[in-house]
Amino acid sequence: MKILLVDDSKTMRNIQKSILTQLGYTQLEEACDGQDALSKVGAFGPELLLVDWNMPNMDGLTFVKEFRKTDKTTPIIMVTTESERSRVVEAIKAGVNNYVVKPFTPDVLSQRITETLGKVAAA
Amino acid sequence: MAELFDAISIEISPDETVATLRVAPGVEVSDCDREAVLAYLAEQQIQLQPESRDAIDSLLAAVRADPDQSHAVVVARGRPPEHGRMGRLLWEEAFDPDTAADRARGSAGDAAGDACHYTRSAFTMVRAGDHVATLVKPTEGVDGYTVRGKTLAARNGKPAQIKFDRSVLLRPDGAVVAQESGALSWRSGELKVVSHLEIDDFVDFSTGNIDFDGDVTVHKGVRDCFVVSAAKDLRIRGMVEAADVVAGRDARLEGGVAARDKGRVYVERDLHARYLDSAAVVVGRHALIDKEIVSTDLSIAGTLAAPSGAIIGGETTVGGAVELAELGSAGGSETLITLGAMRDFDELKGKLGTLAAAASEMHRKAKEQFDMLTANAAKLTASQAEQMTELQFSLATLDALRDKMSRADEKIAAVVAAHTDAELTVHRVIHAGVRLRLGEYEARFKDPIKGPVRITLGASGRPLLTDLVSESARDLAEVAPVHRLDGQPAPRGKGASRAA
């Protein structure tokens, strides 16, 4: 499965990569902000996206809105901080399928991915 | 004036293939006509050829022009026989044994043209499937003839008298192909690939370094700075000087090793050596040494037997039982012997311990930071939330790493325990100056201990000394100071005597 990791923190991307690799996902692509992600989705063709909220150039919410204009189905998991939790409804309206609140443990991220992919498969 | 027949003569070359007509000075010019000369040549049985008449005409013209001079011309030619070529081996360039040394000299040279004479090899190595030479068939000869028409018989070539054994294949097209990997042997008309390389003399500048994919026997010794490496068994009948020798299986060093702290010996399985002096030696299984082991850094995974020999100086680590005539020297040479240990595994265990300590320290620091953030969990900023995720991940990773290292440490300990047997038997004497490491203890011998004795680890884990004549055993601490290697005080050994 192809997964696109969108986060301005390289450390966070590395953590996500490490967890996903342990889960058996090896086709991973990285983007450092929303703009970078938009430029990569066409060529990479992700089947799942993990998107951070706060990023320079283009934030996660704006990216989700732009992405959903052309792709309505590919699942997106938003990675948020506690302070952004109140805005989750806004994100879900924009087309996000699930969310993970930082700080998260490897187990929580793994559980959210499995949960999201399960829901998409059942739909 | 002489008549023509008195003035002309014919000269035949020794091989009878060239006839030269010579006219002496002072011949009567009016006698000089072609028919007369042709008649003379016919009388001499010279076989004329189409060009003979022109040659005669030019000779006669020259005589008429200057009759007072001598003149000569070749009037007939025969043909020497062409003997057939003998059958022979035509070597492929890379495998010509006659040029092996030159090739090696060329290939060993660097860009500036400086050759390393240690790395050149006088032996031609082949791999199975190499086309090493072509057997060229003999050719038939072509007869010749003399100026008088007599046949000069040619000899036909004979087939090359070459023996090939099963290690080389002679294909119908004459290609000679190696069937095995090894050294190409070309002696007394026999071509073969040998898996056992024999060097009749020393390994020195005449041979270069030896790196052979089979057994190697050196009938003399190995000179300073050379390398002998055998993928299988190695036998060296002479002395190994400050050189490196490597055996992929067993090694017999019949002339001993005098390495002057420069040479190294690595034996994958068993070593049998006459003596070892100032060498670094690693043995994968067992070692049998006939005489002394002097100032040598020796590591043996299996047993060491030197029932007539001694270890004097140096550092020795042995995994299995050790049998010696003497340990140390009367002069008190500092001699360290470690029993029941495998040096490679000990080093690995040491490295693992260092890594585990570093991982624990990293874990402690990460946990401290994590606990601070947890205490303030309700008021975390976005960057603190990210930092906490990172710390959680680091802690999980470090925990997994520590688990892995702990399992590896247990495995190493289990392997060492299963393959070691701490036991030292000394027939004659253990001298002062010897340090003996056994289990968690080190004993320093201040006074000589008369043999035959055996030192083992007792049931309590402490070194035990058994007198092999009386068969009585006592704590080693009763005869030599014993301390724990971890710096803890050793329990007193008095009163530990008991019957073996």
Interface residues (C-beta under 8 A of the other chain):
Chain A: S9 T11 M12 I15 S18 I19 N54 T81 E82 S83 E84 K102 P103 F104 T105 P106
Chain B: L373 L380 T381 A382 A385 E386 M388 T389 E390 L391 Q392 F393 A396 T397
